[in-house]
Amino acid sequence: MWRELAPIGRNSGSGGYRRYAWTGADADCRDWFRAQAEARGLGYEVDRNGNQWAWLGDPLGDDAVVTGSHLDSVPDGGAFDGPLGVVSSFAALDELRRRGAEFTRPFAITNFGDEEGARFGLACVGSRLAAGQLTSEKAHLLRDGDGTTLPQAMEAAGYDPDAIGPDPERLARIGAYVELHVEQGRSLDLTGDPVGIASAIWPHGRWRFDFRGEANHAGTTRLVDRRDPMLTYAETVLAARREAELTGALATFGKIAVEPNGVNAIPSLVRGWLDSRAADQDTLDAVVTGIERAAREHAGRAGIDLDVVRESFTPVVEFQHALRDEIGKILMGRGGSDAGHAVPVLGTGAGHDAGILSASVPTAMLFVRNPTGISHSPAEHAAEDDCTAGVTALADVLEGLACS
């Protein structure tokens, strides 16, 4: 499965992946998912929001156990973020069939669409729509960098954008959702454990900073006469690093758009996107407030106009303690050399579909060790032995939750 999926959407220059929502690479990933489902005799369907489902048992039954993740990527992302969870879900089902396990609850594997938000700027679109956290009206307003709207992209890919919206009946039939994911950090590497259990997802959000100055000639305009928004943006980037260090939070300006974007032109507009995350809400509020305060101070001195818009926000997500504890007991009680060993429980600053669904469905996550901690990069990696350990752990969890 890994070899079949690996070439899809891979850029030969960077070595990273460009699997953006409703593109050709996304369609190829969806075809791969459907082929895996059909090869195992699973019932295949696509919901109203474009999320894919592969069912064992009655899809209309109650108290289903669901696992999966996503197949899309950030720009030049790594091979493991998202796909490891989907591949491991199919592999875990194969392992349970090898064991002769009998399912007593409906079971499904899913691929949630547009989790990364790389094309339209909003993460977890498929799960947000299903959970009612994104209205169809707001979704229809989403545009990519070329001006293509989400409805136009969906329609071009053969899906009905008029059908998108909340899916409470489907979510009400799910008794547990377990998502396996490569760890996006080094906590497991430091403890020496191949697999961990998620405790919570830090609160996080994205803010757009629009710095407006005055376009002018780079070769004739005196420095003292310039209203250059790039300088204020640069000061804000440095302020973000300082505020993050002071508060123990994370703050990143990773995306920028410039107008008129000429080498010999002073910009009229610099638009930068801030991603910030923290272990708790008060800390997140403090770091973002500090960054905005510094940006406005610099802008005021330089004669730059500034608008700050919060484009997305996800509060802290505490995964359901009962499900998390049950998974911990299942994994501690499994056979083998690690029997009786408590699996580490750790938090994460990365958002996931499991976090979005947690308001509607009991959710949990498993992490697989990432020896470098690198993610959202072609250098992202997990060892084959650890991936296999992840599949075994996921199979153990699914057996404990869904089988007799």
C-alpha positions, -999 to 999 in steps of 0.1 A, spaced: 0 0 0 28 24 9 46 19 -24 14 24 -44 5 56 -26 40 71 -23 44 85 -59 10 103 -60 14 141 -59 51 140 -52 71 169 -66 103 158 -83 121 190 -75 115 192 -38 108 156 -30 77 168 -10 41 162 -17 15 186 -32 -17 168 -26 -41 197 -25 -79 194 -21 -99 188 -53 -69 186 -76 -56 157 -98 -33 144 -71 -63 145 -46 -84 125 -71 -56 99 -75 -54 95 -37 -92 91 -36 -90 65 -63 -64 47 -43 -86 47 -12 -116 33 -31 -94 6 -46 -82 -4 -11 -118 -5 2 -131 -26 -27 -102 -50 -26 -112 -59 10 -149 -62 1 -158 -31 21 -188 -9 14 -177 23 -2 -194 57 -1 -186 94 -2 -206 117 22 -222 150 13 -189 168 22 -166 147 1 -152 126 29 -146 89 19 -159 60 40 -151 22 37 -176 2 58 -175 -33 73 -210 -40 86 -241 -18 84 -232 19 77 -266 28 91 -260 9 124 -254 25 157 -223 27 179 -198 23 150 -160 22 156 -143 44 130 -106 49 122 -86 68 95 -71 102 89 -64 122 57 -45 120 24 -40 156 15 -8 175 23 7 209 30 29 224 3 59 201 -1 48 181 29 61 147 40 49 113 33 36 103 67 13 132 79 -21 118 72 -14 89 49 2 69 77 -31 69 95 -51 58 65 -26 31 54 -24 18 90 -61 16 92 -64 -8 63 -33 -27 76 -49 -30 110 -81 -45 95 -59 -70 76 -43 -79 109 -76 -84 126 -88 -106 98 -56 -126 101 -63 -131 138 -99 -142 131 -114 -114 151 -152 -111 148 -166 -76 147 -196 -69 169 -200 -33 161 -201 -16 126 -166 -5 115 -154 20 91 -122 35 77 -123 71 65 -104 97 46 -114 132 56 -111 158 28 -90 190 29 -75 184 64 -44 206 59 -62 236 44 -33 241 20 -55 253 -9 -83 273 7 -66 284 38 -88 267 64 -78 234 80 -101 204 84 -128 216 60 -143 181 55 -147 174 92 -156 209 101 -185 208 76 -197 174 89 -196 186 125 -214 218 118 -183 240 127 -182 254 92 -214 266 75 -220 259 39 -223 296 33 -189 303 47 -174 273 29 -188 286 -4 -168 318 1 -134 301 4 -110 308 -24 -76 295 -34 -46 317 -44 -58 317 -81 -93 329 -71 -110 295 -76 -138 291 -51 -144 259 -31 -176 252 -50 -159 256 -83 -131 232 -73 -155 206 -60 -177 208 -91 -147 205 -114 -137 173 -94 -171 158 -100 -187 166 -66 -219 185 -57 -210 217 -38 -246 224 -31 -249 193 -9 -222 203 16 -233 209 52 -237 194 87 -240 156 89 -253 151 125 -271 118 117 -239 102 105 -219 114 134 -246 103 159 -240 67 147 -203 68 156 -195 54 190 -157 60 188 -133 75 164 -96 66 167 -70 84 146 -34 72 142 -9 98 133 29 103 131 40 123 160 48 159 151 75 163 177 101 142 196 84 133 228 83 95 220 118 96 207 129 110 241 110 84 261 120 55 238 85 44 231 73 36 195 36 45 202 18 70 224 -17 81 232 -28 117 228 -41 136 258 -51 169 242 -47 193 213 -34 227 222 -57 257 213 -45 272 180 -55 296 153 -45 315 122 -45 353 120 -40 375 88 -21 407 92 -26 432 64 1 459 63 -8 488 39 17 513 28 24 532 -4 38 517 -36 67 536 -51 99 533 -71 127 514 -53 154 533 -72 142 569 -68 123 571 -35 143 584 -6 143 562 25 129 590 46 100 594 22 89 557 21 58 541 37 72 506 33 49 479 48 76 453 44 96 468 72 67 467 96 60 432 86 96 422 93 95 439 128 63 419 135 79 386 126 107 393 151 81 404 177 63 371 172 95 352 181 101 373 211 65 370 224 66 332 219 98 329 239 84 350 267 51 331 270 63 295 262 40 294 232 45 289 195 42 317 168 50 314 132 47 336 101 50 310 74 30 326 45 32 360 29 17 378 -1 31 410 -15 16 436 -38 27 446 -64 54 421 -58 81 437 -80 118 436 -74 122 473 -80 89 484 -63 82 493 -27 52 473 -17 18 488 -12 5 457 7 22 430 27 -1 403 39 13 378 64 -4 349 81 3 341 117 0 306 131 0 305 169 -5 277 194 -1 273 232 -7 248 259 -37 268 273 -61 296 262 -46 323 284 -12 318 271 -24 318 235 -43 350 241 -13 366 256 11 358 228 -13 369 200 -22 401 219 15 408 223 23 403 187 -6 425 175 4 452 200 39 453 187 27 453 151 5 483 157 33 502 175 56 497 146 29 505 121 20 537 138 55 550 138 60 541 101 26 555 89 14 520 79 -23 510 81 -29 476 98 -58 452 98 -58 420 118 -83 393 110 -87 359 128 -93 335 100 -96 303 120 -95 292 156 -98 259 175 -100 259 213 -82 233 235 -94 198 228 -93 173 257 -98 138 242 -125 119 260 -109 106 292 -130 74 293 -120 63 258 -84 74 263 -82 54 295 -98 24 279 -73 25 251 -45 28 276 -57 -4 294 -60 -23 261 -25 -14 251 -10 -21 285 -27 -55 287 -16 -67 252 8 -96 249 44 -94 240 76 -81 256 59 -48 265 30 -63 284 22 -43 315 41 -13 302 20 19 304 19 37 270 29 74 274 2 100 271 12 133 255 -3 165 242 2 181 208 2 215 192 -10 201 159 -47 201 148 -64 170 135 -98 158 123 -101 139 156 -100 173 174 -128 187 153 -149 156 158 -144 155 195 -173 179 201 -197 154 185 -180 120 188 -159 103 215 -124 105 199 -89 94 206 -55 94 189 -24 72 187 10 86 178 38 68 161 74 78 170 91 104 148 128 102 155 136 137 142 104 155 152 103 170 117 69 173 101 53 192 72 86 186 53 100 160 29 124 150 58 94 137 78 101 101 87 91 72 108 110 39 110 93 8 94 95 -11 128 77 18 145 50 20 118 45 -17 122 42 -12 160 16 15 153 -4 -9 131 -3 -36 158 -14 -11 185 -42 2 163 -54 -34 156 -53 -41 194 -74 -10 201 -99 -18 174 -101 -54 185 -108 -42 221 -134 -17 210 -152 -34 181 -147 -71 183 -158 -100 205 
